[in-house]
Amino acid sequence: MGERSPAFSFYAKDFMLGTVTLTLAERGAYISLLAYQWDHGSVPDGPESLGRICGCSGAQAKKLWTAVGKKFLRGVDGQWRNPRLEAERAKQLDRREMLAANGRKGADKRWQTG
């Protein structure tokens, strides 16, 4: 997958609108899972793993996942991913590739002998 970006764009208004029906604990779990997904590529399956990521027990994570899990899709690999976050990842990758291509064009033009 190449070098991962250390950060993703956070759209506060979209986040607030998308989480307005969540409790504070659910919202905290959600942002923790998004951050984990960004860094690791996906969110693991199972309440114990989710609990470790969210800083709570497996039983608490299972309850939180009832609300938060709706924002993730399970991939063929069994891992969970938030589609919006993956779209942001793709957008960043496209931008990096475009900037690199433009940089190569500029360097080629500059160093052309003529």
N, CA, C and O atoms as a MOPAC input file, in Angstrom:
PM7 MOZYME 1SCF
protein

 N      0.82700 1    -1.19400 1     0.00000 1
 C      0.00000 1     0.00000 1     0.00000 1
 C      0.86400 1     1.24700 1     0.00000 1
 O      0.35200 1     2.35500 1    -0.16100 1
 N      2.16900 1     1.08100 1     0.17900 1
 C      3.03800 1     2.25400 1     0.16800 1
 C      3.05500 1     2.94800 1     1.51300 1
 O      2.49400 1     2.46300 1     2.49600 1
 N      3.71100 1     4.09100 1     1.53100 1
 C      3.82100 1     4.86100 1     2.76200 1
 C      2.47000 1     5.45100 1     3.14800 1
 O      1.79100 1     6.06900 1     2.32900 1
 N      2.10100 1     5.25600 1     4.37800 1
 C      0.82000 1     5.78000 1     4.85900 1
 C      0.99400 1     7.20700 1     5.36000 1
 O      2.00300 1     7.55800 1     5.97200 1
 N     -0.00300 1     8.00000 1     5.08500 1
 C     -0.02200 1     9.35800 1     5.59400 1
 C     -0.29400 1     9.31200 1     7.09800 1
 O     -1.09500 1     8.49100 1     7.54500 1
 N      0.34500 1    10.16500 1     7.88200 1
 C      0.12400 1    10.14900 1     9.32200 1
 C     -1.18500 1    10.80100 1     9.75300 1
 O     -1.56900 1    10.69800 1    10.91800 1
 N     -1.88000 1    11.47600 1     8.82700 1
 C     -3.07700 1    12.21600 1     9.22600 1
 C     -4.13900 1    12.14500 1     8.13800 1
 O     -3.83900 1    11.94300 1     6.96100 1
 N     -5.38500 1    12.31600 1     8.55900 1
 C     -6.47800 1    12.41400 1     7.59700 1
 C     -7.24500 1    13.69400 1     7.86500 1
 O     -7.22500 1    14.22800 1     8.97400 1
 N     -7.92400 1    14.18100 1     6.83000 1
 C     -8.72800 1    15.39500 1     6.98700 1
 C     -9.91300 1    15.08800 1     7.88900 1
 O    -10.57700 1    14.06200 1     7.74100 1
 N    -10.16500 1    15.98200 1     8.81100 1
 C    -11.28000 1    15.82800 1     9.74200 1
 C    -12.25900 1    16.96100 1     9.47500 1
 O    -11.95400 1    18.13000 1     9.70900 1
 N    -13.42300 1    16.60200 1     8.98900 1
 C    -14.45300 1    17.58300 1     8.67600 1
 C    -15.41100 1    17.65900 1     9.86200 1
 O    -16.31400 1    16.83300 1    10.00200 1
 N    -15.20000 1    18.65500 1    10.70700 1
 C    -15.91900 1    18.75300 1    11.97900 1
 C    -17.43200 1    18.76300 1    11.78800 1
 O    -18.15100 1    18.05500 1    12.49400 1
 N    -17.91700 1    19.55500 1    10.84600 1
 C    -19.36600 1    19.63500 1    10.63400 1
 C    -19.93000 1    18.28200 1    10.21300 1
 O    -20.96000 1    17.84900 1    10.72900 1
 N    -19.25700 1    17.61300 1     9.27600 1
 C    -19.71400 1    16.29200 1     8.83300 1
 C    -19.68900 1    15.29000 1     9.98700 1
 O    -20.60500 1    14.48200 1    10.14100 1
 N    -18.62300 1    15.35300 1    10.79700 1
 C    -18.52100 1    14.43200 1    11.92900 1
 C    -19.66400 1    14.66900 1    12.91100 1
 O    -20.32100 1    13.72700 1    13.35400 1
 N    -19.89300 1    15.93100 1    13.24400 1
 C    -20.96300 1    16.24100 1    14.20400 1
 C    -22.33400 1    15.83100 1    13.66000 1
 O    -23.14300 1    15.25600 1    14.38800 1
 N    -22.59600 1    16.12500 1    12.39100 1
 C    -23.87500 1    15.73900 1    11.79900 1
 C    -24.03700 1    14.22400 1    11.74100 1
 O    -25.13400 1    13.70200 1    11.94400 1
 N    -22.94100 1    13.52300 1    11.46500 1
 C    -22.99600 1    12.07100 1    11.35900 1
 C    -23.03200 1    11.34100 1    12.68300 1
 O    -23.31000 1    10.14300 1    12.72700 1
 N    -22.75200 1    12.05900 1    13.77000 1
 C    -22.71600 1    11.40000 1    15.08000 1
 C    -23.68100 1    12.01600 1    16.08900 1
 O    -23.62100 1    11.70300 1    17.27800 1
 N    -24.56200 1    12.88300 1    15.62100 1
 C    -25.45900 1    13.61200 1    16.52900 1
 C    -26.35500 1    12.66500 1    17.34100 1
 O    -26.75900 1    13.00600 1    18.45200 1
 N    -26.66400 1    11.49800 1    16.80600 1
 C    -27.52900 1    10.56300 1    17.53400 1
 C    -26.73900 1     9.61200 1    18.43900 1
 O    -27.33100 1     8.79600 1    19.14600 1
 N    -25.40800 1     9.71400 1    18.41900 1
 C    -24.58500 1     8.83500 1    19.25200 1
 C    -24.39700 1     9.43300 1    20.63600 1
 O    -24.40400 1    10.65100 1    20.81100 1
 N    -24.23100 1     8.56000 1    21.60700 1
 C    -23.88500 1     9.02000 1    22.95400 1
 C    -22.42700 1     9.47400 1    22.94700 1
 O    -21.69500 1     9.22200 1    21.98900 1
 N    -22.01800 1    10.13300 1    24.00300 1
 C    -20.62700 1    10.57000 1    24.10800 1
 C    -19.67900 1     9.37200 1    24.04600 1
 O    -18.64200 1     9.44500 1    23.38700 1
 N    -20.01300 1     8.28800 1    24.71200 1
 C    -19.16800 1     7.08700 1    24.69500 1
 C    -19.10100 1     6.50100 1    23.28700 1
 O    -18.03000 1     6.09200 1    22.84000 1
 N    -20.22400 1     6.45600 1    22.59000 1
 C    -20.24800 1     5.92700 1    21.22000 1
 C    -19.42900 1     6.81200 1    20.28700 1
 O    -18.70300 1     6.31800 1    19.42400 1
 N    -19.55300 1     8.12000 1    20.46800 1
 C    -18.78700 1     9.05600 1    19.64100 1
 C    -17.29400 1     8.89300 1    19.89800 1
 O    -16.49900 1     8.91800 1    18.95900 1
 N    -16.91000 1     8.72800 1    21.14500 1
 C    -15.50200 1     8.50400 1    21.48700 1
 C    -14.97600 1     7.20800 1    20.90300 1
 O    -13.85200 1     7.15900 1    20.40300 1
 N    -15.78300 1     6.15400 1    20.96200 1
 C    -15.38500 1     4.87600 1    20.36400 1
 C    -15.22300 1     5.02500 1    18.86400 1
 O    -14.28000 1     4.49100 1    18.28100 1
 N    -16.13900 1     5.75000 1    18.23700 1
 C    -16.10800 1     5.92500 1    16.79400 1
 C    -14.83900 1     6.63400 1    16.33800 1
 O    -14.17400 1     6.17100 1    15.41200 1
 N    -14.49500 1     7.74400 1    16.97100 1
 C    -13.29400 1     8.47000 1    16.54800 1
 C    -12.04200 1     7.64800 1    16.85600 1
 O    -11.06600 1     7.71300 1    16.10900 1
 N    -12.05700 1     6.87700 1    17.94500 1
 C    -10.91900 1     6.00200 1    18.25500 1
 C    -10.75500 1     4.93600 1    17.18300 1
 O     -9.63600 1     4.63500 1    16.76800 1
 N    -11.85900 1     4.36900 1    16.73600 1
 C    -11.80700 1     3.33600 1    15.69700 1
 C    -11.38500 1     3.92100 1    14.35000 1
 O    -10.66100 1     3.27300 1    13.59400 1
 N    -11.83000 1     5.13300 1    14.04800 1
 C    -11.38400 1     5.78300 1    12.81400 1
 C     -9.86900 1     6.00200 1    12.84200 1
 O     -9.18300 1     5.74000 1    11.85400 1
 N     -9.35800 1     6.47600 1    13.95800 1
 C     -7.91900 1     6.71300 1    14.08600 1
 C     -7.14700 1     5.39600 1    13.95600 1
 O     -6.10600 1     5.34400 1    13.30100 1
 N     -7.65900 1     4.34800 1    14.57500 1
 C     -7.01600 1     3.03900 1    14.49100 1
 C     -7.02100 1     2.54400 1    13.04100 1
 O     -6.00600 1     2.06100 1    12.53700 1
 N     -8.17100 1     2.66900 1    12.38300 1
 C     -8.27700 1     2.24400 1    10.99000 1
 C     -7.29100 1     3.00900 1    10.11600 1
 O     -6.63800 1     2.41900 1     9.25400 1
 N     -7.17900 1     4.30100 1    10.32900 1
 C     -6.26900 1     5.09500 1     9.51800 1
 C     -4.84500 1     4.57200 1     9.64200 1
 O     -4.12100 1     4.46700 1     8.65200 1
 N     -4.45600 1     4.24700 1    10.86000 1
 C     -3.08600 1     3.80700 1    11.11600 1
 C     -2.84000 1     2.35900 1    10.70100 1
 O     -1.75300 1     2.02600 1    10.22800 1
 N     -3.84000 1     1.49600 1    10.87500 1
 C     -3.65600 1     0.06000 1    10.65100 1
 C     -4.34200 1    -0.47800 1     9.39300 1
 O     -4.11300 1    -1.62700 1     9.01400 1
 N     -5.16800 1     0.32300 1     8.75000 1
 C     -5.82400 1    -0.11500 1     7.52400 1
 C     -7.20300 1    -0.69800 1     7.70700 1
 O     -7.97900 1    -0.77500 1     6.75500 1
 N     -7.51800 1    -1.11300 1     8.92400 1
 C     -8.83700 1    -1.68800 1     9.20000 1
 C     -9.02600 1    -1.78700 1    10.70500 1
 O     -8.11500 1    -1.54300 1    11.49500 1
 N    -10.23700 1    -2.15100 1    11.06200 1
 C    -10.58400 1    -2.37500 1    12.47000 1
 C    -10.83000 1    -3.87300 1    12.62500 1
 O    -11.56400 1    -4.45600 1    11.82700 1
 N    -10.23400 1    -4.50400 1    13.62900 1
 C    -10.41000 1    -5.94700 1    13.79200 1
 C    -11.82100 1    -6.32000 1    14.23900 1
 O    -12.59600 1    -5.47800 1    14.69100 1
 N    -12.12000 1    -7.57300 1    14.10100 1
 C    -13.41000 1    -8.09800 1    14.51800 1
 C    -13.29900 1    -8.60100 1    15.95900 1
 O    -12.23700 1    -9.06300 1    16.37700 1
 N    -14.36900 1    -8.51400 1    16.69900 1
 C    -14.41600 1    -9.07900 1    18.04100 1
 C    -14.40200 1    -8.04400 1    19.13700 1
 O    -13.64300 1    -7.07700 1    19.07400 1
 N    -15.24400 1    -8.23900 1    20.15200 1
 C    -15.37900 1    -7.25300 1    21.22300 1
 C    -14.11800 1    -7.04000 1    22.05400 1
 O    -13.87700 1    -5.92600 1    22.52000 1
 N    -13.31500 1    -8.07200 1    22.24900 1
 C    -12.10000 1    -7.89700 1    23.05800 1
 C    -11.11100 1    -6.96900 1    22.35200 1
 O    -10.54400 1    -6.07200 1    22.97600 1
 N    -10.90800 1    -7.18400 1    21.05600 1
 C    -10.00700 1    -6.32600 1    20.28300 1
 C    -10.54300 1    -4.90100 1    20.23000 1
 O     -9.79600 1    -3.94100 1    20.41500 1
 N    -11.83500 1    -4.77100 1    19.97800 1
 C    -12.44500 1    -3.44200 1    19.92300 1
 C    -12.33400 1    -2.74100 1    21.27600 1
 O    -12.07700 1    -1.53900 1    21.34200 1
 N    -12.52900 1    -3.49600 1    22.34300 1
 C    -12.42000 1    -2.92500 1    23.68100 1
 C    -11.02600 1    -2.38600 1    23.96700 1
 O    -10.88000 1    -1.32500 1    24.57400 1
 N     -9.99700 1    -3.11700 1    23.52900 1
 C     -8.62300 1    -2.63700 1    23.74000 1
 C     -8.40000 1    -1.32900 1    22.99200 1
 O     -7.76100 1    -0.41300 1    23.50900 1
 N     -8.92800 1    -1.24700 1    21.77100 1
 C     -8.75600 1    -0.02600 1    20.97900 1
 C     -9.49900 1     1.14800 1    21.61600 1
 O     -8.99700 1     2.27100 1    21.64900 1
 N    -10.70100 1     0.87000 1    22.12000 1
 C    -11.55600 1     1.92900 1    22.67500 1
 C    -11.30500 1     2.20400 1    24.14900 1
 O    -11.86300 1     3.14900 1    24.70500 1
 N    -10.47900 1     1.39600 1    24.78400 1
 C    -10.17400 1     1.60700 1    26.19100 1
 C    -11.30000 1     1.20000 1    27.12300 1
 O    -11.54400 1     1.84900 1    28.14000 1
 N    -11.98600 1     0.11500 1    26.76900 1
 C    -13.07500 1    -0.36000 1    27.61000 1
 C    -13.09900 1    -1.88800 1    27.58900 1
 O    -12.30100 1    -2.52000 1    26.89700 1
 N    -13.99800 1    -2.45600 1    28.33300 1
 C    -14.09500 1    -3.91700 1    28.37700 1
 C    -14.71700 1    -4.44500 1    27.08400 1
 O    -15.32400 1    -3.69700 1    26.31700 1
 N    -14.55200 1    -5.73400 1    26.86600 1
 C    -15.17100 1    -6.36500 1    25.71300 1
 C    -16.68900 1    -6.24000 1    25.74600 1
 O    -17.32600 1    -6.03800 1    24.71200 1
 N    -17.26300 1    -6.36000 1    26.94300 1
 C    -18.72400 1    -6.23600 1    27.08100 1
 C    -19.18100 1    -4.81700 1    26.72700 1
 O    -20.20000 1    -4.64000 1    26.05900 1
 N    -18.42900 1    -3.81400 1    27.17100 1
 C    -18.77000 1    -2.43000 1    26.83300 1
 C    -18.60200 1    -2.19000 1    25.33400 1
 O    -19.43000 1    -1.52300 1    24.71200 1
 N    -17.53200 1    -2.73200 1    24.75600 1
 C    -17.28100 1    -2.56100 1    23.32400 1
 C    -18.40300 1    -3.19500 1    22.50900 1
 O    -18.80500 1    -2.66100 1    21.47500 1
 N    -18.90300 1    -4.32300 1    22.97300 1
 C    -20.00000 1    -4.99900 1    22.25800 1
 C    -21.23500 1    -4.09300 1    22.21500 1
 O    -21.91100 1    -4.00800 1    21.19000 1
 N    -21.52100 1    -3.42400 1    23.32300 1
 C    -22.65800 1    -2.48700 1    23.36400 1
 C    -22.40600 1    -1.28400 1    22.46100 1
 O    -23.29700 1    -0.86100 1    21.72500 1
 N    -21.20300 1    -0.73500 1    22.51500 1
 C    -20.86800 1     0.41900 1    21.68800 1
 C    -20.94000 1     0.07200 1    20.20500 1
 O    -21.38800 1     0.88100 1    19.39200 1
 N    -20.49900 1    -1.13200 1    19.85800 1
 C    -20.47400 1    -1.56400 1    18.46200 1
 C    -21.87900 1    -1.63800 1    17.86100 1
 O    -22.04400 1    -1.51500 1    16.64700 1
 N    -22.87700 1    -1.83500 1    18.69900 1
 C    -24.25900 1    -1.86900 1    18.21000 1
 C    -24.59100 1    -0.59000 1    17.45600 1
 O    -25.26000 1    -0.63700 1    16.42400 1
 N    -24.13600 1     0.54100 1    17.95500 1
 C    -24.39100 1     1.83400 1    17.30200 1
 C    -23.28800 1     2.18300 1    16.30800 1
 O    -23.57400 1     2.60200 1    15.18700 1
 N    -22.05100 1     2.01600 1    16.70300 1
 C    -20.91000 1     2.46800 1    15.90800 1
 C    -20.65100 1     1.53600 1    14.72200 1
 O    -20.20200 1     1.99500 1    13.67200 1
 N    -20.91800 1     0.27600 1    14.86700 1
 C    -20.64700 1    -0.69100 1    13.81600 1
 C    -21.39500 1    -0.41700 1    12.52400 1
 O    -20.99000 1    -0.87700 1    11.45600 1
 N    -22.48000 1     0.32700 1    12.61800 1
 C    -23.26200 1     0.67700 1    11.42400 1
 C    -22.47700 1     1.57500 1    10.47700 1
 O    -22.83900 1     1.72100 1     9.30900 1
 N    -21.41200 1     2.17200 1    10.97500 1
 C    -20.61400 1     3.09600 1    10.17000 1
 C    -19.43100 1     2.40500 1     9.49800 1
 O    -18.60800 1     3.06300 1     8.86200 1
 N    -19.34200 1     1.09000 1     9.63500 1
 C    -18.25300 1     0.30100 1     9.06600 1
 C    -18.82200 1    -0.83100 1     8.21900 1
 O    -19.91700 1    -1.32900 1     8.48200 1
 N    -18.07200 1    -1.22600 1     7.20900 1
 C    -18.44300 1    -2.37400 1     6.38300 1
 C    -17.37300 1    -3.44100 1     6.53500 1
 O    -16.18500 1    -3.13500 1     6.63100 1
 N    -17.80900 1    -4.70600 1     6.55600 1
 C    -16.85300 1    -5.80600 1     6.66700 1
 C    -16.30700 1    -6.13200 1     5.27800 1
 O    -17.06800 1    -6.31800 1     4.32900 1
 N    -14.99900 1    -6.19700 1     5.17400 1
 C    -14.35800 1    -6.55300 1     3.91600 1
 C    -14.28100 1    -8.05800 1     3.75100 1
 O    -14.61200 1    -8.80800 1     4.66900 1
 N    -13.84900 1    -8.49500 1     2.59300 1
 C    -13.71700 1    -9.93100 1     2.33800 1
 C    -12.68100 1   -10.56500 1     3.25900 1
 O    -12.68900 1   -11.77700 1     3.47300 1
 N    -11.79000 1    -9.73900 1     3.80000 1
 C    -10.77500 1   -10.23700 1     4.73500 1
 C    -11.29800 1   -10.34400 1     6.16800 1
 O    -10.55400 1   -10.72200 1     7.07300 1
 N    -12.59100 1   -10.00700 1     6.37800 1
 C    -13.17600 1   -10.08600 1     7.71300 1
 C    -12.93200 1    -8.85700 1     8.56300 1
 O    -13.43900 1    -8.76800 1     9.68100 1
 N    -12.16700 1    -7.91000 1     8.05500 1
 C    -11.86500 1    -6.69000 1     8.79200 1
 C    -12.89300 1    -5.61900 1     8.46200 1
 O    -13.53100 1    -5.65300 1     7.41000 1
 N    -13.04000 1    -4.67700 1     9.36900 1
 C    -14.03400 1    -3.61900 1     9.22600 1
 C    -13.37400 1    -2.32600 1     8.77700 1
 O    -12.29300 1    -1.97300 1     9.24900 1
 N    -14.03500 1    -1.61900 1     7.85800 1
 C    -13.51800 1    -0.34300 1     7.36500 1
 C    -14.66200 1     0.65000 1     7.20900 1
 O    -15.76300 1     0.29500 1     6.78800 1
 N    -14.38100 1     1.88400 1     7.55300 1
 C    -15.33100 1     2.95900 1     7.32500 1
 C    -15.13400 1     3.43300 1     5.88700 1
 O    -14.04100 1     3.87400 1     5.53200 1
 N    -16.17500 1     3.34900 1     5.05300 1
 C    -16.01600 1     3.72000 1     3.63800 1
 C    -15.59700 1     5.16700 1     3.41800 1
 O    -14.81000 1     5.45000 1     2.51400 1
 N    -16.10300 1     6.07500 1     4.21700 1
 C    -15.74900 1     7.49200 1     4.05400 1
 C    -14.26200 1     7.70600 1     4.32200 1
 O    -13.60600 1     8.47300 1     3.61700 1
 N    -13.73400 1     7.03600 1     5.33100 1
 C    -12.31700 1     7.17300 1     5.64600 1
 C    -11.45900 1     6.58800 1     4.52400 1
 O    -10.41800 1     7.14800 1     4.18300 1
 N    -11.89100 1     5.47200 1     3.95400 1
 C    -11.14000 1     4.88700 1     2.84300 1
 C    -11.19600 1     5.78400 1     1.60600 1
 O    -10.24300 1     5.81700 1     0.82700 1
 N    -12.29500 1     6.50700 1     1.41700 1
 C    -12.38000 1     7.46900 1     0.31700 1
 C    -11.37500 1     8.60300 1     0.54200 1
 O    -10.74700 1     9.07300 1    -0.40600 1
 N    -11.22500 1     9.03600 1     1.78100 1
 C    -10.23000 1    10.06200 1     2.11100 1
 C     -8.81600 1     9.54100 1     1.85100 1
 O     -7.95600 1    10.27400 1     1.36300 1
 N     -8.58700 1     8.28200 1     2.18000 1
 C     -7.27000 1     7.67600 1     1.94300 1
 C     -6.96400 1     7.67500 1     0.43500 1
 O     -5.86100 1     8.02400 1     0.01600 1
 N     -7.95200 1     7.27900 1    -0.36100 1
 C     -7.77500 1     7.24100 1    -1.81700 1
 C     -7.53400 1     8.64300 1    -2.37000 1
 O     -6.70700 1     8.83300 1    -3.26200 1
 N     -8.26100 1     9.62200 1    -1.83600 1
 C     -8.10100 1    11.00900 1    -2.28100 1
 C     -6.68400 1    11.50200 1    -1.98200 1
 O     -6.07500 1    12.17700 1    -2.81100 1
 N     -6.16500 1    11.17000 1    -0.81300 1
 C     -4.79700 1    11.57300 1    -0.46100 1
 C     -3.77600 1    10.90400 1    -1.37700 1
 O     -2.82300 1    11.54000 1    -1.82700 1
 N     -3.98100 1     9.62900 1    -1.64600 1
 C     -3.05800 1     8.89200 1    -2.50600 1
 C     -3.05900 1     9.48200 1    -3.91600 1
 O     -1.99800 1     9.67800 1    -4.50900 1
 N     -4.24300 1     9.76400 1    -4.44900 1
 C     -4.34200 1    10.38200 1    -5.77800 1
 C     -3.61000 1    11.72100 1    -5.80500 1
 O     -2.89800 1    12.02200 1    -6.76300 1
 N     -3.78100 1    12.51200 1    -4.77200 1
 C     -3.12600 1    13.82800 1    -4.71800 1
 C     -1.60900 1    13.68700 1    -4.65500 1
 O     -0.88800 1    14.41100 1    -5.34200 1
 N     -1.11900 1    12.75500 1    -3.83200 1
 C      0.32800 1    12.53700 1    -3.74400 1
 C      0.89600 1    12.09600 1    -5.09600 1
 O      1.95900 1    12.55700 1    -5.51300 1
 N      0.17200 1    11.19300 1    -5.77600 1
 C      0.63200 1    10.72300 1    -7.08300 1
 C      0.63800 1    11.85600 1    -8.10600 1
 O      1.56100 1    11.94900 1    -8.91600 1
 N     -0.38000 1    12.72000 1    -8.08000 1
 C     -0.43600 1    13.84900 1    -9.00000 1
 C      0.72000 1    14.81700 1    -8.74400 1
 O      1.36400 1    15.28300 1    -9.68500 1
 N      0.98000 1    15.11700 1    -7.47300 1
 C      2.07400 1    16.02600 1    -7.13400 1
 C      3.42400 1    15.44300 1    -7.54600 1
 O      4.29200 1    16.16800 1    -8.03200 1
 N      3.60200 1    14.14200 1    -7.35400 1
 C      4.85400 1    13.50200 1    -7.74800 1
 C      5.03000 1    13.55600 1    -9.26000 1
 O      6.12500 1    13.83600 1    -9.74900 1
 N      3.95400 1    13.29000 1   -10.00500 1
 C      4.02600 1    13.33900 1   -11.47000 1
 C      4.35600 1    14.75300 1   -11.94400 1
 O      5.17400 1    14.93600 1   -12.84400 1
 N      3.71500 1    15.75100 1   -11.33300 1
 C      3.99800 1    17.14100 1   -11.69400 1
 C      5.44200 1    17.51100 1   -11.36400 1
 O      6.08400 1    18.24600 1   -12.11400 1
 N      5.94200 1    17.01200 1   -10.26100 1
 C      7.33300 1    17.26800 1    -9.88900 1
 C      8.29500 1    16.66100 1   -10.88500 1
 O      9.29900 1    17.27900 1   -11.24100 1
 N      7.99500 1    15.44400 1   -11.34100 1
 C      8.85300 1    14.80200 1   -12.34400 1
 C      8.82100 1    15.58600 1   -13.65900 1
 O      9.85400 1    15.77400 1   -14.30100 1
 N      7.63300 1    16.04000 1   -14.05400 1
 C      7.52000 1    16.83800 1   -15.29200 1
 C      8.35000 1    18.11100 1   -15.18100 1
 O      9.06800 1    18.47400 1   -16.11300 1
 N      8.24900 1    18.78000 1   -14.05100 1
 C      9.01100 1    20.01300 1   -13.84800 1
 C     10.50200 1    19.75700 1   -13.87500 1
 O     11.25500 1    20.53400 1   -14.46200 1
 N     10.93500 1    18.68500 1   -13.25300 1
 C     12.36300 1    18.36000 1   -13.23600 1
 C     12.83900 1    18.01100 1   -14.63800 1
 O     13.91500 1    18.43900 1   -15.05700 1
 N     12.04000 1    17.23400 1   -15.36500 1
 C     12.41300 1    16.87800 1   -16.73400 1
 C     12.55400 1    18.12800 1   -17.59000 1
 O     13.50500 1    18.25600 1   -18.36000 1
 N     11.61500 1    19.03900 1   -17.45400 1
 C     11.64800 1    20.26500 1   -18.24500 1
 C     12.86100 1    21.11800 1   -17.87400 1
 O     13.52100 1    21.69300 1   -18.74000 1
 N     13.14000 1    21.19000 1   -16.58800 1
 C     14.25300 1    22.02100 1   -16.12800 1
 C     15.58700 1    21.48500 1   -16.60400 1
 O     16.46900 1    22.25400 1   -16.98700 1
 N     15.74200 1    20.16200 1   -16.58300 1
 C     17.03700 1    19.56600 1   -16.89000 1
 C     17.17800 1    19.12000 1   -18.34300 1
 O     18.17800 1    18.51200 1   -18.72300 1
 N     16.16600 1    19.42800 1   -19.14800 1
 C     16.26800 1    19.11900 1   -20.58000 1
 C     17.38200 1    19.94100 1   -21.20500 1
 O     17.51900 1    21.13200 1   -20.92500 1
 N     18.15400 1    19.31900 1   -22.02600 1
 C     19.18100 1    20.08300 1   -22.73400 1
 C     18.61400 1    20.49200 1   -24.08500 1
 O     17.90200 1    19.71400 1   -24.72000 1
 N     18.90500 1    21.63300 1   -24.50400 1
 C     18.30300 1    22.06700 1   -25.74800 1
 C     19.08100 1    22.99200 1   -26.48600 1
 O     18.66700 1    23.42800 1   -27.56000 1

